[in-house]
Amino acid sequence: MAFSIRDQTTSQPGGIAFFAVRAFFRFIQFVLSITVIGLYGANLDEYNHDSRWGYGVAVGVLAAITILVYCVPFFRTFWTFIWDFVMFILWAALFGVFRAQLYAQFKAYGRTSMINAMWIDCVNMVLWFVTFCLGIAGFFLARRGGKTMHTGRANA
């Protein structure tokens, strides 16, 4: 399977608009994952290397690396919708851990930065779900590719 710059823009299902929407979501995901790394990483020492904080940093780093890999030219990111779903699950678990177990503690001690970090986790979770759905749409649009439904051989 050969890739070209044309695969990234015009010949891709949905064309340049689909590419621009996915690039926008990926940029926001990258910025928010770096933000989460900074917020949780700054508090690792304060909370005695609690595994929940380490998990938060690990998910942020994994998301940032994923976005950087997706930025490689000629990489068709809609083929990786399964990984987007895995990242959605990881962000959901992170949000759940901090929402269920630590929200009351944050509120009691006036830790608004950690409350904000928890809601950033929620936004990341939603964004990864959106890119998962976009990936499924791109995958099935690419698979269809103008072939007939009955034989899959004729071009439209």
C-alpha positions, 0 to 999 in steps of 0.5 A, spaced: 500 500 500 503 506 497 502 512 500 502 519 498 501 526 500 494 526 496 492 520 500 492 525 506 488 530 503 484 530 497 483 522 495 481 521 503 474 519 504 471 526 506 477 530 502 480 536 505 474 537 510 475 531 513 482 531 514 482 538 517 477 536 522 481 530 524 487 535 525 483 540 529 481 534 534 488 531 534 491 538 535 486 539 541 488 532 544 495 534 544 495 540 547 490 537 553 495 531 554 501 536 555 496 540 560 495 534 564 502 531 564 504 538 567 498 538 572 499 531 574 507 531 574 507 537 578 504 534 584 507 527 584 512 528 589 507 532 593 502 525 593 508 521 595 508 517 588 501 515 588 500 510 583 493 514 581 498 520 579 503 516 575 497 513 571 495 520 570 502 522 567 502 515 563 496 516 560 498 523 558 504 521 555 501 515 551 496 520 548 502 525 546 506 520 543 500 517 539 498 524 537 506 525 534 505 518 531 499 520 527 502 527 525 507 523 521 506 524 514 503 519 509 500 516 515 492 514 515 490 515 522 483 513 520 485 506 520 487 506 527 480 507 530 481 501 535 487 505 538 483 511 539 478 507 542 483 504 547 485 511 549 478 513 550 477 507 555 484 510 558 481 517 559 475 514 562 478 510 567 483 516 569 477 521 569 473 516 573 479 515 578 479 522 580 472 523 580 470 518 584 476 518 589 479 524 590 474 530 588 471 531 595 479 531 597 480 536 592 474 541 594 475 540 601 483 543 601 481 548 595 485 544 590 482 548 584 488 546 579 486 539 580 479 539 580 480 543 573 485 537 571 480 532 572 475 536 568 480 536 562 481 528 563 473 528 561 474 533 555 480 528 553 475 522 554 470 526 549 475 528 544 478 521 543 471 518 543 469 523 537 476 521 533 474 514 534 467 515 531 471 519 525 476 514 525 470 509 524 467 513 519 473 514 515 474 507 515 468 505 512 468 510 507 475 508 505 473 501 504 467 503 500 471 506 495 466 507 490 465 499 489 458 496 487 455 493 493 454 486 490 460 484 487 465 489 490 469 489 483 466 495 479 468 502 480 462 507 480 
